Amino acid sequence: MMELKKISENEYRIEKEGKMNVPVVIYASEKLLEKMKEDITFEQIKNVACLPGIVKQAICLPDAHCGYGFPIGGVAAFDLDKGIISPGGVGYDINCGVRILATNLNIKEMKAKKKELIHQIARDVPKGIGKGSVVKLDKKEIKEILETGARWAVKNGYGSKEDLDRTEDYGCIPGASSEDVSERAIARGLPQLGSLGSGNHFLEIQEVDEIFDKEIARKFGINEKGQITIGIHCGSRGLGHQVASDYIKLMEDKYGWENLPDRELINAPIKSELGKKYFSAMACAANFAYCNRQMIQEWVRKAVRRFFPDAKLELIYDVCHNIAKIEEHEVEIDGKKKKMMLCLHRKGATRSFGPGRKELPEIYRETGQPVLLPGSMGTSSYILVGTKKAEEVSFGSTAHGAGRVSSRSAALRNLRGEDVKKELEDKGIDVEAGSWKGLVEEAPSVYKDIDEVAKVSHEVGIGNLVVRLKPIAVMKG
């Protein structure tokens, strides 16, 4: 790794070489960097740097590890005239994301009820690959959801306008046309709205363990240690996966991949007909995911109020982790700063806008955007806040969680579900899992150190620490 040059504490660089159009910047501690070296993360991000129209630099965030096409934890921005859009830069689980609810409950009153409560939530929220929604929809309704996102849920009595004000994009990415989504994708999504899914998706009852910035925490609805929050992590289910599959094939058929550094980086020019159609279909899948999390939130609210009738559950924020968006950023070109509209690919990355950005809801325009970093099952999660520094150095982006260090197949070879469950229960964490296999695949030991990821984000200045949360009960997909 002689090509890797240390620039400063937690910042490394791979200079432009060969077919690379821009250099690569990596934000990581030495500990996290060693984990990245164990897979093909750096090879993948160098390949991203070769793509047409890429601007300034390709970025690896502290939780980066190898993925499909882009590394997970990868960020790249593309010029709208010369650039591309790539499904491999978004991911199969389009708008896989997180929302966190602040409650007026505390750990003392929750302790006696948490086992029963997580069991009730597991009954009320469908989970697993084949599990469907508790809401029956027709094709007309699903198309409306694809175009209006979480607004459909609120219109139909699931939540309130205040929820939309606390959701990235207000719960709906514009420019989404259901006509660009295949019948097969719609058929896969039709029975799955309001369901958690499988894999690394989870629903978690959490305790506020540490408050780093009391003023901003209060503005986010966090007032004291011991307060209970609830985190929901899921995405666009089979619909998003099918959208990715459909457009990867369409792009391969139209453009071929022979000239690409990696077949998984298949793409289309942003302004091409196919590029526009993918963006529209991706936005539809993202809107489905926003609506999905909004529906799950309502099942959770009802479950909590069965045990705590006076409970208040207010949304702090909802963020997406796998997405491409058109955003304005200031970029230095030939020594001059210039504002440009760019197509931002965030793959396993969180938007981290600082104070003042017009995209932020009014309630957070003074603080900056809440940044939600889920941990692995059994480890802490974090709430950070976006910064102006992130806008300057990482296109307003930071990490999205812990990031894997071990494959699911390796976990199955080396761990037993019973042991994982006992380890969690010994920590006082109640677990509801769809299967022993799912429990093993998402064991805490297969993920990076979330504390280190959050620390690096804070030290680099691309997301500042606000609150640390620890799990007390977990439901796995």
C-alpha positions as CSV (number, residue, x, y, z in Angstrom):
1,M,0.0,0.0,0.0
2,M,2.9,2.4,-0.8
3,E,0.4,4.5,-2.9
4,L,-1.5,5.4,0.2
5,K,-0.2,8.7,1.5
6,K,-1.1,10.1,5.0
7,I,-2.2,13.7,4.7
8,S,-3.1,14.4,8.4
9,E,-4.6,12.6,11.3
10,N,-7.4,10.4,10.0
11,E,-6.9,11.5,6.4
12,Y,-5.2,9.6,3.6
13,R,-4.9,10.0,-0.1
14,I,-4.3,8.0,-3.3
15,E,-3.0,10.3,-6.0
16,K,-4.4,10.3,-9.5
17,E,-2.7,7.7,-11.6
18,G,-3.4,5.6,-14.7
19,K,-7.0,6.0,-15.8
20,M,-8.1,7.8,-12.7
21,N,-9.7,11.2,-13.4
22,V,-9.4,12.4,-9.8
23,P,-7.5,11.4,-6.6
24,V,-9.0,9.3,-3.8
25,V,-9.4,10.6,-0.2
26,I,-9.9,8.2,2.7
27,Y,-11.1,9.3,6.2
28,A,-10.1,6.7,8.7
29,S,-8.0,6.0,11.7
30,E,-5.1,3.5,11.5
31,K,-7.3,0.9,13.1
32,L,-10.1,1.3,10.6
33,L,-7.6,1.6,7.7
34,E,-6.2,-1.8,8.5
35,K,-9.7,-3.3,8.2
36,M,-10.1,-1.7,4.8
37,K,-6.9,-3.2,3.5
38,E,-8.3,-6.7,4.2
39,D,-10.7,-6.5,1.2
40,I,-10.9,-4.7,-2.2
41,T,-12.2,-1.3,-0.8
42,F,-9.3,0.7,-2.3
43,E,-9.3,-1.0,-5.6
44,Q,-13.1,-0.3,-5.9
45,I,-12.8,3.4,-5.0
46,K,-9.9,3.8,-7.4
47,N,-12.1,2.3,-10.1
48,V,-14.8,4.9,-9.2
49,A,-12.2,7.6,-9.7
50,C,-12.0,6.5,-13.3
51,L,-15.6,7.2,-14.2
52,P,-16.5,9.9,-16.6
53,G,-17.4,13.4,-15.3
54,I,-16.4,12.7,-11.7
55,V,-15.6,15.9,-9.8
56,K,-12.8,16.8,-7.3
57,Q,-12.2,13.4,-5.6
58,A,-13.7,10.0,-4.8
59,I,-14.2,9.4,-1.1
60,C,-14.0,6.5,1.3
61,L,-15.7,7.2,4.7
62,P,-14.6,5.7,8.0
63,D,-16.9,2.7,7.8
64,A,-15.9,1.8,4.2
65,H,-15.8,-1.8,3.0
66,C,-16.2,-3.6,-0.3
67,G,-19.6,-3.6,-2.0
68,Y,-21.2,-4.0,-5.4
69,G,-19.4,-1.5,-7.7
70,F,-18.8,1.3,-5.3
71,P,-17.4,0.3,-1.9
72,I,-20.0,0.7,0.9
73,G,-19.1,4.0,2.5
74,G,-18.2,5.5,-0.9
75,V,-19.1,9.0,-2.1
76,A,-18.7,10.5,-5.6
77,A,-20.0,13.6,-7.4
78,F,-20.6,13.8,-11.1
79,D,-20.9,16.8,-13.4
80,L,-24.4,17.0,-14.8
81,D,-23.2,17.6,-18.4
82,K,-20.3,15.1,-18.6
83,G,-21.1,12.7,-15.8
84,I,-22.9,9.4,-15.2
85,I,-25.3,7.8,-12.9
86,S,-24.6,4.2,-11.7
87,P,-26.9,1.7,-9.9
88,G,-23.6,0.4,-8.3
89,G,-23.1,3.8,-6.8
90,V,-26.5,3.6,-5.0
91,G,-26.9,0.0,-4.2
92,Y,-29.6,-2.7,-4.5
93,D,-31.4,-1.6,-1.3
94,I,-32.3,1.9,-2.5
95,N,-32.8,4.3,0.4
96,C,-31.9,1.8,3.0
97,G,-32.0,4.2,5.9
98,V,-32.7,5.0,9.5
99,R,-35.3,6.9,11.6
100,I,-35.1,7.5,15.3
101,L,-37.9,8.4,17.6
102,A,-37.5,10.2,20.9
103,T,-39.9,9.2,23.7
104,N,-40.9,10.7,27.0
105,L,-40.1,7.3,28.7
106,N,-37.0,6.5,30.7
107,I,-34.9,3.4,31.4
108,K,-36.4,2.8,34.9
109,E,-40.0,2.4,33.6
110,M,-38.9,0.6,30.4
111,K,-36.8,-2.1,32.1
112,A,-39.8,-4.1,33.4
113,K,-41.6,-3.9,30.1
114,K,-39.0,-4.1,27.4
115,K,-39.1,-7.9,26.9
116,E,-42.8,-7.9,26.5
117,L,-42.7,-4.7,24.3
118,I,-40.1,-6.0,21.8
119,H,-42.1,-9.2,21.6
120,Q,-45.3,-7.2,20.8
121,I,-43.4,-5.1,18.2
122,A,-42.2,-8.4,16.6
123,R,-45.8,-9.5,16.4
124,D,-47.0,-6.2,14.9
125,V,-44.2,-5.5,12.4
126,P,-43.8,-8.1,9.7
127,K,-40.1,-9.2,9.2
128,G,-38.2,-11.6,7.0
129,I,-37.7,-12.2,3.3
130,G,-41.2,-13.6,2.6
131,K,-43.2,-11.6,5.1
132,G,-45.8,-9.2,3.7
133,S,-47.5,-6.1,4.8
134,V,-50.5,-5.8,7.2
135,V,-51.9,-3.3,4.7
136,K,-53.5,-4.5,1.5
137,L,-52.8,-2.3,-1.5
138,D,-53.9,-2.2,-5.1
139,K,-51.6,-1.3,-8.0
140,K,-53.0,2.2,-8.2
141,E,-52.2,2.9,-4.6
142,I,-48.6,1.5,-4.9
143,K,-48.0,3.8,-7.9
144,E,-49.1,6.8,-5.8
145,I,-46.8,5.7,-3.1
146,L,-43.9,5.5,-5.6
147,E,-44.5,9.1,-6.6
148,T,-45.5,10.7,-3.2
149,G,-43.6,8.6,-0.7
150,A,-44.4,9.2,3.0
151,R,-47.0,11.8,2.1
152,W,-49.3,8.9,1.1
153,A,-48.9,7.4,4.5
154,V,-49.7,10.7,6.3
155,K,-52.7,11.4,3.9
156,N,-54.1,8.0,4.9
157,G,-53.8,8.5,8.6
158,Y,-50.3,7.0,9.3
159,G,-48.5,9.8,11.2
160,S,-48.6,13.5,10.8
161,K,-47.2,16.5,8.9
162,E,-44.6,16.9,11.7
163,D,-43.2,13.5,10.7
164,L,-42.7,14.7,7.1
165,D,-41.0,17.9,8.4
166,R,-38.4,15.6,10.1
167,T,-37.8,13.3,7.1
168,E,-35.0,13.9,4.5
169,D,-36.6,15.3,1.3
170,Y,-39.8,15.7,3.4
171,G,-40.4,12.0,2.7
172,C,-40.6,12.4,-1.1
173,I,-37.9,12.7,-3.8
174,P,-39.3,14.7,-6.7
175,G,-39.0,13.6,-10.3
176,A,-40.3,10.1,-9.6
177,S,-42.6,8.5,-12.2
178,S,-44.1,5.1,-11.6
179,E,-44.1,4.5,-15.3
180,D,-40.3,4.0,-15.1
181,V,-40.7,1.1,-12.6
182,S,-41.2,-2.4,-14.0
183,E,-44.3,-4.5,-13.4
184,R,-42.1,-7.1,-11.7
185,A,-40.7,-4.5,-9.3
186,I,-44.2,-3.3,-8.4
187,A,-45.4,-6.8,-7.9
188,R,-42.5,-7.4,-5.5
189,G,-43.3,-4.2,-3.5
190,L,-47.1,-4.6,-3.5
191,P,-47.2,-7.0,-0.5
192,Q,-44.3,-5.6,1.4
193,L,-45.2,-2.0,2.6
194,G,-44.8,-1.6,6.3
195,S,-42.4,-4.6,6.7
196,L,-38.9,-4.7,8.1
197,G,-37.3,-7.2,5.7
198,S,-34.2,-9.3,6.5
199,G,-30.4,-9.0,6.6
200,N,-29.0,-6.1,8.6
201,H,-32.4,-4.4,9.0
202,F,-33.4,-4.0,12.6
203,L,-35.8,-2.3,15.1
204,E,-34.2,-1.3,18.4
205,I,-35.3,0.1,21.8
206,Q,-32.4,2.2,23.0
207,E,-31.3,4.1,26.0
208,V,-29.5,7.5,25.9
209,D,-26.1,6.5,27.2
210,E,-24.1,9.8,26.7
211,I,-24.8,13.3,25.7
212,F,-21.9,15.1,24.1
213,D,-23.7,18.4,23.0
214,K,-26.6,19.2,25.4
215,E,-27.8,22.2,23.4
216,I,-28.1,20.4,20.1
217,A,-29.4,17.3,21.8
218,R,-32.3,19.3,23.3
219,K,-33.2,20.6,19.9
220,F,-33.3,17.0,18.6
221,G,-35.6,16.1,21.5
222,I,-33.0,14.4,23.7
223,N,-33.1,15.8,27.2
224,E,-31.4,13.5,29.6
225,K,-29.4,10.3,30.0
226,G,-31.6,7.3,30.5
227,Q,-34.2,8.6,28.0
228,I,-35.7,5.9,25.7
229,T,-35.4,6.2,21.9
230,I,-36.5,3.7,19.2
231,G,-34.5,3.2,16.0
232,I,-35.9,1.7,12.7
233,H,-33.5,0.6,10.0
234,C,-34.8,-0.7,6.7
235,G,-35.2,0.2,3.0
236,S,-37.2,-0.4,-0.2
237,R,-37.5,-4.2,0.2
238,G,-37.8,-6.3,-3.0
239,L,-39.0,-3.3,-5.1
240,G,-35.7,-1.4,-4.7
241,H,-33.7,-4.6,-5.4
242,Q,-35.7,-5.2,-8.6
243,V,-35.3,-1.6,-9.8
244,A,-31.5,-2.0,-9.5
245,S,-31.5,-5.3,-11.3
246,D,-33.7,-4.0,-14.1
247,Y,-31.6,-1.0,-14.8
248,I,-28.2,-2.8,-14.5
249,K,-29.4,-5.1,-17.3
250,L,-30.8,-2.2,-19.4
251,M,-27.5,-0.3,-19.1
252,E,-25.4,-3.3,-19.9
253,D,-27.6,-4.0,-23.0
254,K,-27.3,-0.4,-24.2
255,Y,-23.8,0.6,-23.3
256,G,-21.8,-2.6,-22.7
257,W,-19.2,-2.7,-20.0
258,E,-16.0,-3.6,-21.9
259,N,-14.5,-0.2,-21.3
260,L,-15.2,-0.1,-17.6
261,P,-12.6,-0.8,-14.9
262,D,-15.3,-3.0,-13.3
263,R,-18.4,-4.5,-14.8
264,E,-20.3,-3.6,-11.6
265,L,-19.8,0.1,-12.4
266,I,-22.2,-0.1,-15.3
267,N,-23.7,3.3,-15.8
268,A,-25.6,5.7,-18.1
269,P,-24.9,9.4,-18.9
270,I,-27.0,11.4,-16.4
271,K,-28.7,13.4,-19.2
272,S,-29.4,10.3,-21.4
273,E,-32.9,8.9,-21.7
274,L,-31.8,5.8,-19.8
275,G,-30.0,7.8,-17.1
276,K,-33.1,9.9,-16.5
277,K,-35.4,6.9,-16.3
278,Y,-33.1,5.2,-13.8
279,F,-33.0,8.4,-11.7
280,S,-36.9,8.4,-11.8
281,A,-37.2,4.7,-10.9
282,M,-34.6,5.1,-8.1
283,A,-36.6,8.0,-6.7
284,C,-39.7,5.8,-6.8
285,A,-37.9,3.1,-4.8
286,A,-36.6,5.7,-2.3
287,N,-40.1,7.1,-1.9
288,F,-41.4,3.5,-1.2
289,A,-38.7,3.2,1.5
290,Y,-39.7,6.5,3.1
291,C,-43.3,5.3,3.2
292,N,-42.2,1.9,4.5
293,R,-40.4,3.4,7.5
294,Q,-43.4,5.8,8.1
295,M,-45.8,2.8,8.3
296,I,-43.5,0.8,10.6
297,Q,-43.2,3.8,12.8
298,E,-47.0,3.8,13.3
299,W,-47.0,0.0,14.2
300,V,-44.3,0.9,16.8
301,R,-46.3,3.8,18.2
302,K,-49.4,1.6,18.7
303,A,-47.3,-1.2,20.3
304,V,-45.6,1.2,22.8
305,R,-49.0,2.7,23.8
306,R,-50.4,-0.7,24.7
307,F,-47.9,-0.7,27.6
308,F,-47.5,3.0,28.1
309,P,-50.8,4.7,27.2
310,D,-49.4,8.3,27.7
311,A,-46.2,7.7,25.8
312,K,-45.1,10.3,23.3
313,L,-43.0,9.2,20.4
314,E,-41.7,12.1,18.3
315,L,-39.6,11.6,15.2
316,I,-36.1,13.1,15.5
317,Y,-35.2,12.5,11.8
318,D,-35.2,10.0,9.0
319,V,-32.1,9.7,6.7
320,C,-31.3,7.6,3.6
321,H,-28.0,5.8,3.2
322,N,-28.1,4.6,-0.4
323,I,-29.1,7.3,-2.9
324,A,-28.2,9.6,-5.7
325,K,-29.3,13.2,-5.6
326,I,-28.9,16.4,-7.5
327,E,-27.3,18.9,-5.2
328,E,-25.5,22.2,-5.4
329,H,-21.9,22.2,-4.0
330,E,-19.0,24.6,-4.1
331,V,-16.1,23.0,-5.9
332,E,-12.5,24.4,-6.4
333,I,-11.5,24.1,-10.1
334,D,-8.1,25.4,-11.3
335,G,-7.7,27.4,-8.0
336,K,-11.2,29.0,-8.3
337,K,-14.2,28.2,-6.3
338,K,-17.4,27.6,-8.3
339,K,-20.9,26.5,-7.4
340,M,-22.0,23.5,-9.4
341,M,-25.1,21.3,-9.6
342,L,-23.8,17.8,-9.2
343,C,-25.2,14.2,-9.1
344,L,-24.1,13.0,-5.7
345,H,-23.8,9.2,-5.2
346,R,-23.9,8.2,-1.5
347,K,-23.5,4.4,-1.1
348,G,-23.6,3.5,2.6
349,A,-23.2,7.2,3.5
350,T,-25.3,9.8,5.3
351,R,-25.9,13.3,4.1
352,S,-24.3,15.6,6.7
353,F,-25.3,19.2,5.8
354,G,-24.3,22.0,8.1
355,P,-26.4,24.9,9.3
356,G,-28.2,27.1,6.7
357,R,-28.7,24.6,3.9
358,K,-32.1,25.2,2.2
359,E,-32.7,21.4,1.9
360,L,-33.0,21.2,5.7
361,P,-36.3,21.6,7.5
362,E,-36.7,24.9,9.3
363,I,-36.4,23.3,12.8
364,Y,-32.9,22.1,12.0
365,R,-31.7,24.9,9.8
366,E,-29.7,26.5,12.6
367,T,-28.2,23.3,14.0
368,G,-27.4,21.4,10.9
369,Q,-28.9,18.0,9.9
370,P,-29.3,15.2,12.4
371,V,-27.0,12.3,11.2
372,L,-28.0,8.8,12.4
373,L,-25.3,6.2,12.7
374,P,-26.8,2.8,13.7
375,G,-24.4,0.4,15.4
376,S,-24.4,-3.4,15.0
377,M,-26.7,-5.5,17.2
378,G,-25.4,-5.2,20.7
379,T,-23.3,-2.1,20.2
380,S,-24.0,1.6,20.5
381,S,-25.7,3.8,17.9
382,Y,-24.9,7.5,17.5
383,I,-26.7,10.7,16.6
384,L,-24.3,13.3,15.1
385,V,-24.9,16.7,13.5
386,G,-23.9,17.8,10.0
387,T,-21.2,20.5,9.5
388,K,-20.1,23.1,7.1
389,K,-16.7,21.3,7.1
390,A,-18.4,18.2,5.6
391,E,-19.8,20.4,2.8
392,E,-16.3,21.6,2.1
393,V,-14.4,18.3,2.1
394,S,-16.8,15.4,1.6
395,F,-19.7,16.8,-0.4
396,G,-21.7,17.0,2.8
397,S,-21.4,13.3,3.7
398,T,-20.3,11.1,6.5
399,A,-20.4,7.5,7.6
400,H,-23.6,5.5,7.8
401,G,-22.8,3.0,10.6
402,A,-20.3,0.3,11.6
403,G,-19.6,-1.4,8.3
404,R,-18.9,-5.1,8.0
405,V,-15.5,-6.8,8.6
406,S,-16.7,-10.3,8.0
407,S,-19.0,-11.9,5.4
408,R,-22.2,-13.6,6.2
409,S,-20.8,-16.9,5.1
410,A,-17.8,-16.5,7.4
411,A,-20.1,-15.7,10.3
412,L,-22.1,-18.8,9.7
413,R,-18.9,-20.9,9.7
414,N,-17.6,-19.4,12.9
415,L,-20.5,-18.5,15.2
416,R,-23.6,-20.2,16.7
417,G,-26.9,-18.4,17.1
418,E,-27.4,-19.6,20.7
419,D,-24.1,-18.1,21.7
420,V,-24.8,-14.8,20.1
421,K,-28.2,-14.6,21.8
422,K,-26.6,-15.5,25.2
423,E,-23.9,-12.9,24.7
424,L,-26.5,-10.2,24.1
425,E,-28.7,-11.3,27.0
426,D,-25.7,-11.2,29.3
427,K,-25.4,-7.5,28.3
428,G,-29.1,-7.0,29.2
429,I,-30.3,-6.9,25.6
430,D,-33.5,-8.8,24.8
431,V,-33.5,-10.2,21.2
432,E,-36.3,-11.1,18.8
433,A,-34.9,-12.7,15.6
434,G,-36.5,-14.2,12.6
435,S,-34.0,-17.1,12.6
436,W,-30.8,-18.4,14.2
437,K,-29.1,-17.9,10.8
438,G,-30.1,-14.2,10.6
439,L,-28.9,-13.7,14.2
440,V,-25.5,-15.2,13.4
441,E,-25.1,-13.2,10.2
442,E,-25.6,-9.9,12.0
443,A,-23.6,-10.7,15.2
444,P,-21.8,-7.7,16.7
445,S,-18.4,-9.3,16.0
446,V,-18.8,-9.1,12.2
447,Y,-18.9,-5.3,12.2
448,K,-16.3,-2.6,12.7
449,D,-16.0,-0.6,15.9
450,I,-18.9,1.9,15.7
451,D,-17.3,4.0,18.5
452,E,-14.2,4.4,16.3
453,V,-16.2,5.3,13.2
454,A,-18.1,8.0,15.1
455,K,-14.9,9.3,16.7
456,V,-13.2,9.7,13.4
457,S,-16.2,11.4,11.9
458,H,-16.1,13.9,14.8
459,E,-12.3,14.4,14.7
460,V,-12.3,15.0,11.0
461,G,-15.2,17.4,11.4
462,I,-17.6,15.7,8.9
463,G,-20.2,14.9,11.6
464,N,-20.0,16.1,15.2
465,L,-21.0,13.9,18.1
466,V,-24.3,14.7,19.8
467,V,-25.6,11.6,21.5
468,R,-24.7,8.0,22.1
469,L,-27.4,5.4,22.4
470,K,-27.1,1.8,23.7
471,P,-29.5,-1.0,22.8
472,I,-31.7,-2.6,25.4
473,A,-33.9,-4.7,23.1
474,V,-33.5,-5.6,19.5
475,M,-35.7,-7.1,16.8
476,K,-33.7,-8.4,13.8
477,G,-35.1,-8.8,10.3
